[in-house]
Amino acid sequence: MAHVTHRLNGAIEGALAGGGDPATSPLYVFGPYLRLLATSGVGAICFGAPLWMVVGTVAVVSLMYRNVMRWIPDGSGGSGLCEEEFGGWAVKVNASITAIEYTLTFLVSIAALVTFIADRAGGLDRFARTALAAGLSVLVGLVVNRGPRLATRVFGPATAAVLVLLWVLVFAVIFTRGLHLPSFDVRAFSGDNLHVTLGGYVRLLALMTGIEVFANLVAAYEGPPIARARQAFGSLAIVMVTTLVTMVVVGPAIFSIADPLNSEVSVFTQTMDALLPGPVAYAGTLVGIVVLLSAAAASAQGLQNLSLGLRHRHYVPATFGQRNRFDVADRPVLAQVAVVVACFVGFGTSEETYLALYAAGVFVLLGLTGWAAVKRLAREARGSRGARVGLVATSLAALVTSGAALLIFVERFTEGAWTYALLVPGLYVAFTVFRGRLGPPTDLEARLARVLLENKSFVESKAWEWPRATVAVVDGTPTSESALLTACAMAESLGASVGVTTVGVSGTGYLEGLKRALAFEGPATSVATIGEAASSATAAGCDLLIASAELAGLEALVASTKVPTLVSHPRAAPADRYPPLTRVLVGLDGSAEAEATLPYVASMVRRGAQVQLVLVPDGGTSPERLRAYGERVRDTLLPAGIVTIWVGGSGPARTLVEKANEGGFNLVVVGRHGAGGVGRASSVSVGSVPLRLLSDLRCPVLTVPVKET
């Protein structure tokens, strides 16, 4: 079976997968904006200025994000850039607010969806609204956790439909009313009107909450980092141009047609009913309902990709950012859906409840990202005229977004923005705790660049035979005893000695009976704990431990021993329980910790094994550089036998499982830790990749400990 990718392919596919949030903004931003103008009495004067201010803001911020996408290809977006430029405090603040914003986007989208349904259907009480909101939230989570391709198929048509709807409204306005762009009246900035203008600007800025989604979506595209960044910016441009054209062309029609004080029907629906034939208007409402599901899905996808970036930077546990078989991190979405459902149950389904918080944090994010981009461009601008122009534009974006953040918090502080003072510190502390436990990540790109410049061999030039002495660890259960049979079978073919250690079995009767039953004459010992088994085997000169996948305390054994551990599955097919080691799959990620496997692999190659090296671009590692590295490793091993390389996929554990199953390999070899390395070994005893291989594979897995220095 060929490897199946679940990644996005092209700007249009990305716009449909991630554009639900920005594309839906005209459906809800005009309501609070026009209500403010109606109650102020100066709507005719102040209507146009905020719209044009928003257009300018979106333009400069979008151009700023073009660079962010180019610089940060791992999905962490603005938070990743802030860490690189300002340090850990900035990324923790950025990521905290981003996670909150994605959850609020989910809440507002589903709440607005329920309101749309209730407006047309009527008769929904609080219980029915809550049940509907909770059920739709769970549905969105399930679909998103099956990968962006499925999300595109399910929600992409809705995003496409709303984009078409917005352009239909644009042309309907031009055809029926002519093209009348908003005027820019300088009186909007007079002392009496300024607060209305700024208040309107703040309300319209909610349409920018989806911009960061496209920076986080970079990790979901196919291709090298530069190509992924280009596609992500193309997706952003498709959606934001449509949104801005709608704002300046349809906006004046909404202002003149709709009654913002009508609480029964939204201003957008009133405008559709006035401009479009009845069936088309109702179809537009249906499109709005479905596309709000798309907006919720886009926010969940954004959280997925943010979690991947934070995982690679060690701000969340590896298990939280682990990709599932559909190539996405599913646990963040499960947590998000749980929070959303709890909010609907506790606080209701009115979008007004959550709108006060909706845009409050996004401009803090954009401001931080803007100043980080200014700092990066200031370095690039030296000697480059084009970069200096970009620096000026980005500085303007940083100033605008920082000013907007201040305005929003002043305007909305008592309406809920104050809760950021509780939520952000809480998440900040959580990120700090995990970073402290996991340590800083290894810079694989820098290491690969350095390694490729060196003329080095990855294995010792002196050939050595391995294994020479094996020890099987059993705990008295029938399934654990299969490890001794595996050890005997391997030792006979490899010429190694065999010993056995029993764990937690009192007395000598069991051990003697086991030796008689198997006609086993090798050394045998009994210990009380798994830790003692590891140290006893090492003291006896063992260079390979063998254990059953169902051994009690297996993870502790793998973590504590200083020699490689081979784990077999007692319930697997017989050929997989007693492997001939003729077809070997090796997982490499460019780290020194993964390279600890290579001396053992070299010994297998010399014995005639055919080896395939699998290198998975993950965490922003360049596929081209990883391939060059793999070729260098292959060339080191080639003189001894047959070695091939394979570069691709995403999610190391999932890819290794797929390759092992489809290629008929009888052994998979990985380092006990990968890119996280020794810095994580004190707190993370076994890496997430080998743990998943031990649970998902039926062929044996050999884990190699980190080299001691």
N, C-alpha and C positions, 0 to 999 in steps of 0.2 A: 504494500500500500504506500503510495507516494505521500510525502509530507504535505499536510493541508495547512495553509495559512489562513488565519482569521483576521488579517490586517486590512486596512483601508488601501484603496488603490485609486488615487486621483483626487483633484480638488473638489469636483462635484460630489463624489461619494462622501468626502469629508464634510462638505457643507450640509449634506442631508443627514449625516450621522450626528454632527455636533451643533448644527445651526438652529435647533428648535428654540433655544432660549432667546437669542437676539431677534429671531424672526417673529416671535410671538409678542414682542414688546409693544407694537402699535395697538394690540388688542386691549392692553390695560393701562398704558401710561397716560393716555389722553383724558381718562376719567378724572383722576385726582387733579390733573393740571387744569382742566376746564372748570372744575368746581372751585378751585382757588380763584380763577379769573372772574367767575360769575359772582362770587361773594365779595370780591374786592371792588367791583364797579369800574375797573380800568382795563377790562379785557381787551378792548380795541387797541389800546396803546401798548400794552405789554405782551400781546400774543406772539408777535413775530420774533422779538429779540431773543428769548430763551431758545426758540427752535434753532436759530442760526448759531447761537452759542454752542448748542449741543452738536450741530453739524461740524463745527470747527474742532470741538473737543474730540469727537469720534475720529476725525481725519488724522489729527496729530498723534493720538494714542494708537491708532491702527498702524501707522508708520513706525512708531516706536516698537510695537510688537513684532514687526517684521525682523528687527534685529534680535529680539529676545528669542524668537523661534530659531534663528540661525545659530545663536550662541548656545542654547540649551536644548539639545535634542532628546533628552531622556524622559520627558514628560513632566518634569517638575516646574517648568515654566518660570514665572516671575519669582517664585520662592527659591528655585535653584540659582537664578542670577543674583538674587539678594544675598544668598549664602556666599557665593564666590566673591562678591564685591564688598560686603559688609561683615561677613562672618555669621556664626551660628545664631546670634540673637535675631537677626533680620529674617532668616529663613523660618525660624520658629514662629515669629509674629505673622509673617506672610502666610505660612501654611495653616496656621490657626484660623485666620480670617477667611482664607480660601475654603477650608472645610466647612466653616459656618455658612458662607455664602452659597456653596453648592447645596447644602441642606435647606436653606431658605428658598432657593430657587425651586427645589423639589416641592416644598410646602406651598409656595405661592402658585405654582403651576397646577398642582392637583386641586388646590382650593378654588382657583379661578375656573378650572374645568367643571367642578361640581356646581359652581354658580351658573355657568353656561347651561348645564343640563337642567338645573332647577328653573332657570328663566323660561326655557321652552316647554319643559314638561310640567312644572309646578307640582305642588302637593307633597314635597319632600320635607319631612320633619328632621329634627336634629339627629335622631338615631339613624335614619336612612342616609342622610348626608355623610355621617361619620363612617357608616359601614361601606358606602360607596367609595369614599376617599381611601379608606384602609385597603379595600380590595384592589383598587386600581394601583395603589402604591406597591403592593406585593407583586402584582402582575408586571409592572415596569421593572422592578428589581429582578424578577425571574428572567425576563427577556434580556436585559442588559448583561446579566451574568452568563449569558450564552454567547457573548462575543459581539464586537461591533458590526460584523457582517450581518448577523441576524437583526440587530437593532436597526441597521440601515434598511433591511427589507421590511421590517414591521413598521418603524416610525419614519423612515426616509420618505415614503410616499406622502405622509402627512406634512413633513417639512417642505417637500416639493410643492404640495398643494397650497400651503399657506403663502409660499413665495409667488406662486401663480396668482392666488387670490389678491395679494397686495398689488401685483402689476395690473390685474384686471381693474381694481379700484382706481389705480393711477390713471389708466386710459379712460375709465368711465368718467372720472372727474374732468379730464381734459375734454372729452367728447361732449359732455352735457353742460359743463360750466365754464370751459376754457381753462387755460393755464394761468393761475393766479398764485404766484409765490408769496410767502409771508413777507410783509414789509418789516423793515428794521427802523423802528421809531426811536430816536435818541431820547425822547421824553421818558422812555421806559427806565432810564437810568437817573432820573431826577430824584430828589430826596424823598418825595411822597410815594413814588412808584418803585423805587429800587428794591424794597423788600418783597414786592410781588414778583418782580422780574427774577430775582434770585431764588425765590420760593418755587417759581415755575421751572427754572433751570434745574433745581434739585430734584423735582418730581420727574422730569423728563430723563434725567440721567440714569434712571432704572434700566433703560434700554442697553446700557453698557455692561451689565452684570455678566453677559455671556462671552465677553472678549477673551478672558483668560482660558475659557474652555478650549479654544483653538491652540493656545500655547501648550496646554496639557495634552492635546490630541496629537501632537507631533510624534509621540512614541507609538501611535497606533497605525502609522502609514508604512507602506512598503518602501524599501530603498535605503540608500545611504543618508546620513544626517542632512546634508545640504538639500537633497531632493525632497526629503520629508518636510523640511522647513518651508521650501517653496510651495509644496502642495498645501500645507496648513495655512499659509498666508493667502493662497488662492481661495481656499474655502472661506476664510474670514472676509475677503473682499466681496465674494458673491453674496453673502448674507448681509453684510453691513451696507453695501451700496443699495440693495433693495430696501432695507429698513429706512435709510436716510431719504431716499427718493419718496417713499411713502409719507414720511414725516412732513416734508416741505410741499408736496403736491396735494396729498389727501388731507393733511392737517387743516388747512384753511377751510376746506369743505366741511369737515367735522365741526369746526368752530361755528360755522354759519348755520348748519343743519340741526345739530343735536342739542338736546336740552340736558345739560349736565346735572341738573337737580332732580331729574326723573330717576328715582331709585329702583324702578321696576325693570328698566331695560338699559343696558350699557350704551354709552355714546357711540361705540364702534358698531354695535348692532343697529342702532337707530340710523346711522349713516348708510350701512349696507341696505337696509330696507328702503331708504330714500333713493339710492343710486342704482340699485340692481333689481331686476325682475324678481318676483316673489320666490320662485323655486331656487334661483341662484343665490338669493340672500339666505335662504334656509340651508343651502349647500355650504355657503360660507360659514354659517354657524357650526355645522358639522365639522368642517375643516378646522375651525378654531378649537373645537373640543378635542379632536384627535391630535392636533399639533401641540396642544398643551401636554399631552402624554409624551410627545417627542421632546419637549423642553425638560420635563422631569427626567427622561432618559438621558438627555445630554448632560444634565447636572450629575447624574449617577456615573456616567462615563468619565466626566471630568474628575470626580473623586477617585475613580479607579486609577486613572493615569497619574494623578497627584500622589496616590499611595505608592505606586511603583517608583516614582522619583524619590519619595521620602524613604522608601525601603533601601534603595541603592545608596542613599546618603546616611543610612543608619539612624533615622529619627523614629522609625516604627519597627516592630519586630519583623523578621523576614517572613514569618508565617502570615502576618497581616497583609503583606504585599505580595504573597505567593500567587503566581498565576495558576488558574485551573486549566482543565483540558481544552477550554475554549480560548486560552491565551489572554485571559483577563483576571484581575484581582477581584475575587468575588466577596471576600469578607468585608471590605469597606462598604459595599453596597448593602449587604445584609444589615450591618450596623446602622447605616443611614435610613433604611426602610423602617427599622425598629424605632428609631428616634422620631421619624415622621408620623408613624401610626400613633405613637404615644402622645405627640402634640395634638393630633386631630382628636383623640379621645379626651385629652385634658382641656384643650383650649378652643375646640370647635373648628369648623371648616371655612370660616369667612376669611377671604384673602386680606381684608383690611387688618386683621389681627397680626399678620406677618409682614405686611407691606412697610410698616414703620421701620423694620429692621433690614428690609430687602437691600437698599442701596447704601446703607450706612457704612458698611465695611469695605465695599468694593473700591472706593476711591483712596482709602488708606493703602490697599494693595497696589493700586495703580501708581500712587505717589511714590511708594517705596521702590517699585519696579522702575519707575521713571528715573529716580535719582541713581539707582544702580546702573541703569543704562547710560546715564550721563557720565558716570565714573568710568565705565568701560570704554565709551566712545572718546573720552578725553585722552586715554592712552593711544587709541587707534588714530586719533586726529593728528598726531605729530607727523608732519611731513605729507599729509594727505588733504587736499582741498575738499574732496568729496566728503571725507569723514568730518571735516570742520562744519560743513553745511548740515550734515546729519546731527552733529553735536548741538547746533543752535536749535534745530527743530525739536530734538529730544529734550533739551532744556526747557523749551516752551511747554512741551507736554508734561514734564515733571511739575512745573509751576502751576499749570492749569489743574492737574489732578490733585495736587496738594491743597490748592485753594478750594477746590470743590469738596474735598474731604472735610475741611474745616466748616464750610457752609452747611453741609449735610448734618454734621454732628450738632451744630448750633441749632439748626432747624428741627431736628428730629430727636434730640436728646431725651426729652421727657416722654416721647412717644414709644420708647423702647430701645433707642440706641445705647442707653446706659448699660444694657445687659452685656455689651461687649467688654465692659470693665470686669465682668465675672467670667465670661466664657473664654476670652483670649488668654488670660493668665492661667486658667485651668489647663487648656491644651498646651500652652507654653511649658508648663511644669512637666506634663506627660512626655512631650518631645525631649525635654532636657534629661529626664530620667532614662529614657531608652538610649539616647545618644551616649550618656555616661556609661551605661552597661555594655553597649555594643562597640564603642570606640569609633574613631574616624574611619571612613572607608579607604580602601586602597585605591590609589590613582592608577588604574589599569592602563589608560591611554599613555600616561607618562612612562610607565614601566615598559609597555610594549615598544614604545619608541626607543627607549634606552637599550632594550634587549636586541632589537633589530640592528642597532648600530654596532653591537659587540660581535666579535667573531668567537662565539662560545659554543660548546657542546652541552646538551641538556642531560647527558648521561655520562657516567664514568667510563673512561676509555678502557679500563681493565675489566674484562668480562668476569662476572661472578654468577654463581649458581644460586638460584632461589626457587623454592624454599628448601632448606636443609633439615629443619626440625619443625614439625607441626604439632599443635596441641588442640584437641577437641574439648569443648566445654559443654557439659551436660548437667541437668538439674534433677534427674530422676524421672522425668516425664518421657513417655514414648516418643513424642515429637522431637524432643531435644536430642535423643539418641541417634537420630539420623545424621547429626554432625560427625559422630565418630565413624559412621559408614562412609561419609563423604571424605573424611580425612584418610581413611584406609585406601579408598579408591584412588585418591590423588597421589598419596605417597607411593603407591605401587607403580604408578606411571611416571612419577617424577624422581623416584629414588630418595625420598625424604623419610626421616624417622617419624614415628607417630606416638604421641602420648595422649593421655586423657585426664581431665580434671573434673571432679564432681563438685557441685556447689549446693550447700544447704542440705546434704544428705547425711544423716547421722549414722555412725557405725560403718563397718567394712563389708557387711553382707551384700549390699547392693553393688558395690564396686567389684567385688569378687565374682558375683553372679554375672555381671556385665562382661567381664573378661572371659569367663567360661563360655558364655553364649556366643561370643564373637570369635572365640579362639584367639584372643588378643593377648600379646606378650609384652607390649610396650610399657613404659613407665606410667604409673598412675598415682594421682594424689587426690586428696579430699580437702576442701576448704569450706569456710562458713559463709563467705560473702563473695559477690561478684568482684569487688575491688581486690580481694585476696587472690582470686583466680588469675586476674591480669598480672599482678606482681609476681605470683608463683611461676607463671609461664615465662615471664621475662627473665627471671632468675635462673630458670632451667635452660636458657639459651634458645628458646623458641623464637622463630622468625615468621611464623604465621599462625594466628588463632583461627579456629573454625567453629562456627556456632550456628544453631538453627534459628530461623527467623521467629520462631515461637518460643525461644528461650526467655524465661522470666528475667528481666533486668538486662535485656540485650543492649539497649541504648547506653546504659551505664558501662557495660563491658566495652563497647566500641569506643566510648569516650575516655576510659581510663587506661587502656592498653597502649603501649608504646610501639607495638608492631602492627602490621597490617592485619585486618580481620576479614575473613571471608564468611559471608552469611548465605546459607542455602535455605530453600523452602521445602520442608518435609512433605507438603501436600502437592508439590509440583510433579510434573511428569518425571519418570525415572531418569531420563537423559539429562534433565535439568538439575537433578539432585546430585549427580556424580559427573560433573562437567569435565570434558576432555581438554578444555582451554585451547581450542583450536581456532575459534573466532571470538575476538576480544574487542569490545567497544570501550573507548577511553574518553572521558569527559575532561576537557581543558577549558579554562577561561582566561588564560594569560597570566594568572597569579602564580607566585612562587609556591604557594601552598598546593595548588593543583599539580605543579611540576614534580612534587614529591612522589607521584605515581610512576614517573618515567623510568627510574632504574628497574622497578619490578616489571614494567611493561617490556623493557629491553630484554630482560631475562626470558620472558615468554616468547618474544620474537625469535630469540636465538634457539629456542626449543621447537620452532616451526609454526608458532601461532600466526594467524593473519589478523592484523590490527587495523582498526579504523579509529582515527582521531576525530572527535566531534567537538566543534567550537561554535558556541551559540552567542551571537551578538546580544549583549544584555547590559542594561545600565548605561547606554550611550556609547559603548565600545564600537569603534569603527569596524565594519565587516572586512574592509580591505586590509586594514592593519592586522586584524585577527587572522585573516587568511595567510598573510605573509609570515606571521608568527607560526602558524600551523605548518606551513611548508618548511620552515627552518627546523622545527621539531621532527617532522617526517624525514627530512634529509639526514638528521642525526641517527635515526633508527634504521633507515633503509638498507645500509650495507648488510644488516643481519637478517633481513627477511622482507616480507610483503607488508607495507604500511600505506594506507590511504588516508585522505583527510576529507571532511565534510563540514562546510560552514553554512549556517543558516538557521532557520527556525526562530523561536522566541520563547523564553521560559526554559531554562536549562533542564530542569527535572522532567517536564512534560516532553521536551524534544528527545531527551535520552531514552525515555520509556518508549516513545514511538519508534525511534531508530532501532532499539534493541529488539522490539517485537517484529518489526517489518523485515529486519535483516537476518533473523535466525541466529543471533549471537548467543554464545553460551556463557559469557562472563561480561559484566560491566565493571569498570574500574574508575573510581573517583577519589579525590582527596577528601579527607574528613571535614575540612573547611575549604571553601573556595575563596572568592575575592574578599570576603570579610577577614580571613586570615587569622594570624595569631592574636591580633588585638581583640578578637571576639572569643578566643578559645576559653578564657577564664569564666565567661558568663554564658556562652552558647557552646555546650559540650560537643554537639554534632551539628553540622550545617544542615540547612533545610533541604538541600538537594539530595544528599545521601539518605536522609530520613524518608523522603518521599520515594526514592528508588527502592528502599527496603520494604516499603509497604505496597508499592504498585507493581513491581516486577516479580516474575516467577523464576527467571534465571538467576544464578548466584550474583552477588554484588561484593566486590572487594573494596573496602575503604582503607585508605592509607593515611596515617597520622601526619601532622605537620612536622617538618624537620626541626629538631632542636638545634639552636645555634649557640 
